[in-house]
């Protein structure tokens, strides 16, 4: 029996259980969150005269953990409103409601006996066809299902979310020997398309894939650190971006994860393996001593690092493993580190470190070598193929390259030769691969080596990778230094920014206009789909600052006019322009999206007009576009009060409000009914392409230019009064007030009577005048310099 998952239950409301419930609520699935019944009253409950029989007491754990969702950082809820989809209860009074759900997720304590007992109870109350899964991080899923009936076992598997569930892309799905193939396939599709996860099928082995490989690599790094006499800061300085890992590198990552959690995961493998492998999973004594002292990381206030002081006096100290005292740390200085920093490309950086004859090179080679050999040795035991291992490490640990991709970057033949010379035992299948003429684990077509041949990865048709498209010149229609226009099939074109950090300069503006010209003649529509860390964080700030400091205001005026003209082209294009934003979509990035025919946003899209943070206001039409979007939400009534509309737009721009998710960005007015939120970030381009085709089939017509009603001079006074009250209260500076005044004047439509309908170009003229006057201000230029130097806003 196949069931669509419309409603779920999460059993266990701790940090992981409540966060999984939050993620389900984020994607629109109502959740029943249950936990055990407390066996004693709190002091607060006693003071209220409650008893153990009161429902508030019996539901206390789940209710309390639901409330904690509002305070956690990073936030598990994409919008606070999503908490309304989470219903709390307990495992005694509400167990019968499991009959009404389609998916039951167990997230209780990591003890096999406890899980087995719970599943015995669940089996008595679930409906036939209901999927039951465990979020275990390493306990055998086959062992959990022992004693259950055939129908239960066929619908049971492991679904291991990585913490935090909202943000980490990986979901390991672990079938048992009895899991029905159709049920497994259904869960994998659901997880990918509804939950937005990157799904990796793992085998039922200790710690599955991600934690098995990741824990091994971290323990090897700790051991090599001790052998080579390196410090914690020195290790972190070479195990981060230089080798394609997150900035948190080794020990900052452990501080975030929590040493207690890490040691538990390591112990899980230690208890189930033997020989040399077991020795690796026995952590060094100083880690155990740290755990005993409670120095388990960020949640305890100290771990491998300790923050002391505040503001300018703040310092971050590192732990000395020998003395167990904190001290100043220094990055590792070595010729190979400098060479890696200057090298271009991931492979060049890794080779510059790993093959160097210095301390950094020795550490890098020894740790990478150990992890690569371990991954190859365990590949068939823990996963169906090497691609699953690579994806698990990229999606669950934030690595740029998985182990076998790193091995390719090192040059497999060269590295294996070096391993042989050092007496290492290279797995036979790797040597067989080389001897058969396969010189890398992946070929140029992206196929991976598997059992004697290259095999195509199993990729969902909805995964359209812009970076891959750009590599094929046959897809390229036209390009310049700032952007590339490609053909993505079905008569749809895509524009991708290639400027540094996807910033908007004259080259990008030129290509947007050129792309629309091309699309209006030969295509159904245009998708704006960037690649990189963020969609776009705005205009080229350095360029604008240099022009302002050179008093080149005529040049700046020209640039702003072209920027405004570009966003107008997007709005009034004869063919639909659909934006596919993700991550930071700020300033000019938001101004690209606001006038588009539709926005197909990744769930993790943080959109806002943030120019006040650098002493400016939006200069590419964003003020007008946000105001129009706010007007579109109002009923068509000639007598409507425009002041709340103007106030809302003024506040969002003046306070540089940024949504902490696509949902919150929508709540802030940056998205509307014509837009959609896409759960899986890898599917946004596909959905944007579908939206173009849908609009085309419906006979798309661009919006008609219409005069815009404004609040005028009285509305300007109202907004300015609000800003002045903030200044009087010391909440903003004099320069903030100056910026707010110019913004209010623009949004109000200048000195015209309330209710006057003005032309769009008139508002753009006001916007341009305000922008140019502010960029000439020394204090605005100071803010721009500070942002470029530190990445943080300056309040002067």
Residue pairs with C-beta under 8 A, 6 or more apart in sequence:
1 128
1 129
2 129
2 182
2 183
2 186
3 102
3 129
3 130
3 131
4 102
5 29
5 102
5 103
5 131
5 190
5 194
6 29
6 30
6 102
7 29
7 30
7 31
7 32
7 100
7 101
7 102
7 103
8 24
8 29
8 30
8 31
8 32
8 101
8 102
8 103
8 104
8 105
9 31
9 32
9 33
9 34
9 97
9 98
9 101
9 103
9 104
9 105
10 17
10 18
10 20
10 21
10 24
10 31
10 32
10 33
10 34
10 105
10 107
11 17
11 34
11 35
11 91
11 104
11 105
11 106
11 107
11 108
11 118
11 122
12 34
12 35
12 106
12 107
12 108
12 109
13 21
13 33
13 34
13 35
13 61
13 62
13 65
13 66
13 88
13 107
14 65
14 107
15 65
15 72
15 163
16 107
16 135
16 161
16 163
16 165
17 33
17 35
17 65
17 105
17 107
17 108
17 135
18 33
18 65
18 66
18 68
18 69
18 76
19 69
19 72
19 76
19 161
19 163
19 164
19 165
19 166
20 105
20 107
20 135
20 161
20 165
21 31
21 33
21 66
21 86
22 69
22 76
22 77
22 82
22 83
22 86
22 165
22 166
23 76
23 161
23 165
23 166
23 195
24 31
24 85
24 195
25 31
25 77
25 82
25 83
25 85
25 86
26 77
26 78
26 79
26 82
26 166
26 603
26 661
26 663
27 194
27 195
27 196
27 603
27 679
28 85
29 85
29 194
30 85
30 86
30 87
31 85
31 86
31 87
32 87
32 89
32 94
32 97
32 98
32 101
33 62
33 65
33 66
33 86
33 87
33 88
33 89
34 62
34 88
34 89
34 90
34 91
34 94
34 95
35 61
35 62
35 65
35 90
35 91
36 61
36 90
36 91
37 52
37 58
37 90
37 91
37 92
37 93
38 52
38 57
38 58
38 60
38 61
39 52
40 52
41 50
41 51
41 52
41 57
42 60
45 54
45 56
45 57
45 60
50 56
50 57
51 57
52 58
55 93
56 63
58 90
58 92
58 93
59 88
59 89
59 90
61 90
62 88
62 89
62 90
63 88
66 83
66 86
66 88
69 75
69 76
69 77
69 83
70 77
70 80
70 83
74 164
74 166
74 167
75 166
75 660
76 164
76 165
76 166
77 83
77 166
78 166
78 603
78 660
78 661
78 662
78 663
78 664
79 661
79 663
79 664
79 667
81 663
81 667
82 663
89 97
91 118
91 121
95 121
95 122
95 125
96 125
98 104
98 122
98 125
98 126
98 130
99 125
99 126
99 127
100 127
101 130
102 129
102 130
102 131
103 130
103 131
103 132
103 133
104 122
104 126
104 130
104 131
104 132
104 133
105 133
105 134
105 135
105 159
106 115
106 118
106 119
106 122
106 132
106 133
106 134
106 135
106 136
107 134
107 135
108 114
108 115
108 118
110 136
110 137
110 138
110 139
110 264
110 268
112 139
112 140
112 143
112 144
115 134
115 136
115 139
115 144
116 143
116 144
116 146
116 147
119 132
119 144
119 145
119 148
119 152
119 156
120 147
120 148
122 132
123 148
123 149
123 152
126 132
126 152
128 151
129 155
130 155
131 155
131 156
131 157
131 183
131 187
132 152
132 155
132 156
133 156
133 157
133 158
133 159
133 187
134 141
134 144
134 156
134 158
134 159
135 158
135 159
135 160
135 161
136 144
136 158
136 160
137 160
137 207
137 208
137 211
137 265
137 268
138 206
138 207
138 208
138 211
138 265
138 268
138 269
139 268
140 204
141 156
141 157
141 158
141 174
141 175
141 176
141 204
142 176
142 177
142 204
144 156
145 152
145 153
145 156
145 176
145 178
148 156
150 178
153 176
153 178
153 179
154 178
154 179
154 180
154 183
155 179
155 180
155 183
156 176
156 178
156 179
157 173
157 174
157 175
157 176
157 179
157 183
157 184
157 187
158 172
158 173
158 174
158 175
158 202
158 204
158 208
159 171
159 172
159 173
159 174
159 187
159 191
160 171
160 172
160 173
160 174
160 202
160 208
160 210
161 168
161 171
162 168
162 170
162 171
162 172
162 210
162 395
162 396
163 257
167 604
168 395
168 396
169 196
169 197
169 198
169 395
169 396
169 681
170 197
170 198
170 200
170 210
170 391
170 392
170 395
170 396
171 191
171 195
171 197
171 198
171 199
171 200
172 200
172 201
172 202
172 208
172 209
172 210
172 392
172 396
173 184
173 187
173 188
173 191
173 199
173 200
173 201
173 202
174 201
174 202
174 203
174 204
174 208
175 184
175 201
175 204
176 204
184 201
188 199
188 201
191 197
191 199
192 198
192 199
192 460
192 680
193 460
193 462
193 679
193 680
193 683
194 679
195 679
196 603
196 678
196 679
196 680
196 681
197 680
198 391
198 395
198 682
200 209
200 210
200 383
200 388
200 391
200 392
200 395
201 383
201 384
201 388
202 208
202 209
202 382
202 383
202 388
202 392
203 381
203 382
203 383
203 384
205 212
205 381
205 382
206 212
206 268
206 269
206 272
206 273
207 215
207 265
207 268
207 269
208 382
209 382
209 383
209 388
209 389
209 392
210 392
210 393
210 396
210 397
211 265
212 269
212 378
212 382
213 371
213 374
213 375
213 378
213 382
213 389
213 392
213 393
213 403
214 393
214 396
214 397
215 262
215 265
215 266
215 269
215 281
216 280
216 281
216 370
216 371
216 374
217 367
217 370
217 371
217 374
218 250
218 253
218 254
218 262
219 266
219 280
219 281
219 283
220 280
220 366
220 367
220 370
220 371
221 235
221 239
221 250
221 367
222 250
222 283
222 284
222 287
223 280
223 284
224 230
224 363
224 366
224 367
225 231
225 232
225 234
225 235
225 363
226 284
226 321
228 359
228 362
228 363
230 332
230 359
230 363
231 318
231 320
231 329
231 330
232 251
232 304
232 305
232 318
232 319
232 321
232 329
233 318
233 329
233 330
233 331
233 332
234 329
234 330
234 331
234 332
235 249
235 250
235 251
235 332
235 363
236 248
236 249
236 250
236 251
236 252
237 249
237 331
237 332
237 337
238 249
238 332
238 337
238 353
238 360
238 363
238 364
239 245
239 249
239 250
239 367
240 246
240 247
240 248
240 249
241 247
242 337
242 340
242 341
242 349
242 350
242 353
243 349
243 350
243 353
243 364
243 368
243 406
244 346
244 349
244 350
244 399
244 400
244 401
244 406
245 397
245 398
245 399
245 400
246 253
246 397
246 398
246 399
248 256
251 303
251 304
251 305
251 318
252 304
252 305
254 262
254 297
254 303
254 304
255 297
255 298
255 303
255 304
255 305
256 297
256 298
257 297
258 296
258 297
258 298
258 299
259 287
259 290
259 291
259 295
259 296
259 297
259 303
260 291
260 296
263 283
263 287
263 288
263 291
266 281
266 282
266 283
267 281
269 277
269 281
270 278
270 281
270 282
273 281
284 321
286 321
286 322
286 324
289 324
290 296
290 303
290 304
290 319
290 324
293 324
294 300
295 302
295 303
295 319
296 303
297 303
297 304
301 307
302 326
303 319
304 318
304 319
305 316
305 317
305 318
305 319
306 316
306 317
306 318
306 319
306 326
307 314
307 315
307 316
307 317
308 314
308 315
308 316
308 317
309 315
315 328
316 329
317 326
317 327
317 328
317 329
318 326
318 327
318 328
318 329
319 325
319 326
320 326
320 327
331 337
332 359
332 360
334 356
334 358
334 359
334 360
334 361
335 356
335 358
336 352
336 353
336 356
336 358
336 360
336 361
336 364
337 353
337 360
339 352
339 353
339 356
340 349
340 350
340 352
340 353
341 349
343 349
343 351
343 352
346 400
346 401
346 409
347 408
347 409
347 410
350 364
350 368
350 406
350 409
350 410
351 409
351 410
351 411
353 360
353 361
353 364
353 365
354 361
354 364
354 365
354 368
354 410
355 361
355 365
355 414
356 364
365 418
368 406
368 410
369 415
369 419
369 422
369 424
371 403
372 403
372 404
372 406
372 407
372 410
372 415
373 419
373 424
373 425
373 426
373 427
375 386
375 389
375 403
375 404
376 403
376 404
376 426
376 427
376 429
376 430
377 427
379 385
379 386
379 389
380 429
382 389
383 389
383 392
385 448
385 450
385 455
386 402
386 404
386 441
386 448
386 449
386 450
387 448
387 457
389 402
389 403
389 404
390 401
390 402
390 403
390 404
390 405
391 402
392 402
393 399
393 402
393 403
394 400
394 401
394 402
401 409
404 441
404 442
404 448
405 441
405 442
407 415
407 441
408 440
408 441
408 442
412 430
412 434
412 439
412 440
412 441
413 434
413 439
416 426
416 430
416 431
416 434
419 426
420 426
432 452
433 441
433 449
436 452
438 449
438 454
440 449
441 448
441 449
442 448
442 449
443 454
445 454
445 456
446 456
446 457
446 468
447 454
447 455
447 456
447 457
448 454
448 455
448 457
449 455
460 682
460 683
461 686
462 680
462 682
462 683
462 686
462 687
463 682
463 683
463 686
464 488
464 529
464 685
464 686
464 689
465 682
466 486
466 494
466 496
466 529
466 530
466 531
466 685
467 531
469 475
469 486
469 488
469 494
469 496
470 476
470 484
470 486
470 496
470 498
470 531
475 486
475 487
475 488
476 484
476 485
476 486
477 485
477 486
477 487
477 493
477 518
478 484
478 485
478 511
478 514
478 515
478 518
479 485
479 498
479 511
480 507
480 510
480 511
481 498
481 499
481 507
482 497
482 498
482 499
482 505
482 506
482 507
482 508
482 510
482 511
483 495
483 496
483 497
483 498
483 499
483 507
483 508
483 511
483 512
483 515
484 495
484 496
484 498
484 511
485 493
485 494
485 495
485 511
485 514
485 515
485 518
486 493
486 494
486 495
486 496
487 493
487 494
488 494
488 527
488 685
488 689
489 689
490 524
490 689
490 693
491 522
491 523
491 524
492 523
492 524
492 525
492 526
492 527
492 689
492 692
492 693
493 515
493 518
493 519
493 523
493 525
493 526
493 527
494 526
494 527
494 528
494 529
494 685
494 689
495 511
495 512
495 515
495 526
495 527
495 528
495 529
496 528
496 529
496 530
496 531
497 503
497 504
497 508
497 530
497 536
499 505
499 507
499 508
499 540
501 532
501 533
501 534
501 537
502 530
502 532
502 534
502 535
502 536
502 537
502 589
503 536
503 537
503 538
503 539
503 540
503 541
503 588
504 536
504 538
504 539
504 540
504 563
504 588
504 589
504 592
504 620
505 539
505 540
505 543
506 559
506 562
509 562
509 563
509 565
509 566
512 528
512 566
512 569
512 570
512 592
513 565
513 566
513 569
515 526
516 526
516 569
516 570
516 573
516 575
516 577
519 525
519 526
519 573
519 575
519 577
520 573
520 574
520 575
523 575
524 575
524 576
524 692
524 693
524 696
525 575
525 576
525 577
525 578
525 597
525 692
525 693
525 695
525 696
525 700
526 573
526 575
526 576
526 577
526 578
526 692
527 577
527 578
527 579
527 580
527 685
527 688
527 689
527 692
528 577
528 578
528 579
528 580
528 592
528 596
529 580
529 684
529 685
529 688
530 536
530 580
530 582
533 583
533 584
534 582
534 583
534 584
534 585
534 586
534 589
535 580
535 581
535 582
535 583
535 584
535 585
535 589
535 605
536 581
536 584
536 585
536 586
536 588
536 589
536 592
537 584
537 585
537 586
537 587
537 588
537 589
538 586
538 587
538 588
538 589
538 610
538 611
539 563
539 587
539 588
539 619
539 620
541 614
541 784
541 787
541 788
542 788
544 556
544 559
544 775
544 784
545 781
545 784
545 785
545 788
547 553
547 555
547 556
547 559
548 556
548 775
548 776
548 781
548 784
549 781
553 772
553 776
556 772
556 775
557 768
557 772
560 619
560 620
560 768
560 771
560 772
561 768
563 588
563 591
563 619
563 620
563 621
564 619
564 620
564 621
564 764
564 767
564 768
566 620
567 591
567 592
567 594
567 595
567 620
567 621
567 622
567 625
568 595
568 621
568 760
568 764
570 577
570 592
570 595
570 596
571 595
571 596
571 625
571 702
571 703
572 702
572 703
572 705
573 597
573 702
574 702
575 696
575 700
576 597
576 598
576 691
576 692
576 695
576 696
576 700
577 596
577 597
578 596
578 597
578 598
578 599
578 600
578 688
578 689
578 691
578 692
578 695
579 592
579 593
579 596
579 598
579 599
579 600
579 601
579 688
580 599
580 600
580 601
580 602
580 684
580 685
580 687
580 688
581 589
581 593
581 599
581 601
581 602
581 605
581 607
581 684
582 601
582 602
582 604
582 605
582 681
582 684
583 602
583 604
583 605
583 606
584 606
585 593
585 601
585 605
585 606
585 607
585 608
585 665
586 606
586 607
586 608
586 609
586 610
586 658
587 609
587 610
587 611
587 618
587 622
588 620
588 622
589 607
590 607
590 608
590 609
590 622
590 670
591 609
591 618
591 620
591 621
591 622
591 625
593 599
593 601
593 607
593 670
594 621
594 622
594 625
594 626
594 629
594 670
595 621
595 625
597 674
597 691
597 695
597 700
597 702
598 674
598 675
598 676
598 688
598 691
598 695
599 670
599 671
599 674
599 675
599 676
600 675
600 676
600 678
600 684
600 687
600 688
600 691
601 607
601 662
601 665
601 671
601 675
601 676
601 677
601 678
601 684
602 662
602 677
602 678
602 681
602 684
603 661
603 662
603 663
603 677
603 678
603 679
603 681
604 661
604 662
604 681
605 659
605 661
605 662
605 665
605 677
606 658
606 659
606 660
606 661
606 665
607 658
607 659
607 662
607 665
607 668
607 670
607 671
608 652
608 656
608 657
608 658
608 659
608 665
608 668
608 670
609 618
609 622
609 623
609 626
609 652
609 653
609 656
610 656
610 658
611 617
611 618
611 619
611 653
611 656
612 653
612 654
612 655
612 656
612 736
612 739
612 740
612 743
613 656
613 783
613 787
613 793
614 780
614 783
614 784
614 787
614 793
615 735
615 739
615 774
615 775
615 777
615 779
615 780
615 781
615 782
615 783
615 784
616 739
616 771
616 774
616 775
616 780
616 784
617 623
617 653
617 739
617 742
617 743
617 746
617 767
617 770
617 771
617 774
618 653
618 767
618 771
619 767
619 768
619 771
621 764
621 767
622 653
623 649
623 653
623 743
623 746
623 747
623 763
623 767
624 708
624 760
624 763
624 764
624 767
626 649
626 652
626 653
626 669
626 670
627 645
627 646
627 649
627 708
627 747
628 708
629 669
629 670
629 672
630 645
630 648
630 649
630 669
631 645
631 708
631 709
632 672
633 669
633 672
634 640
634 645
642 709
642 710
642 711
642 715
642 754
642 755
643 711
643 715
643 718
645 711
646 710
646 711
646 715
646 719
646 747
646 748
647 718
647 719
647 722
648 669
649 669
649 747
650 719
650 722
650 740
650 743
650 744
650 747
651 657
652 668
652 669
653 743
653 747
654 723
654 739
654 740
654 743
654 744
656 793
657 668
658 665
659 665
659 666
659 667
659 668
659 670
662 671
662 677
663 677
665 671
666 672
666 675
666 677
671 677
676 687
676 691
678 684
678 687
705 760
707 757
707 758
707 759
708 749
708 757
708 758
708 759
708 760
708 763
709 755
709 756
709 757
710 747
710 748
710 749
710 752
710 754
710 755
710 756
710 757
710 758
710 763
711 718
711 747
711 748
711 749
711 754
711 755
712 748
712 749
712 750
712 751
712 752
712 753
712 754
712 755
712 756
713 748
713 750
713 751
713 752
713 753
713 754
714 754
715 747
715 748
715 754
716 744
716 745
716 747
716 748
716 750
716 751
719 740
719 744
719 747
719 748
720 740
720 741
720 744
723 732
723 736
723 737
723 740
723 741
723 744
724 737
726 732
726 736
726 737
727 733
727 734
727 736
727 737
732 740
733 795
733 796
735 777
735 779
735 780
735 796
736 795
738 774
738 777
739 774
739 780
742 770
742 773
742 774
743 770
745 766
745 770
746 763
746 766
746 767
746 770
749 756
749 758
749 762
749 763
749 766
750 762
750 766
752 758
774 780
775 781
775 784
779 796
782 794
782 796
783 793
783 794
783 796
786 792
786 793
786 794
787 793
787 794
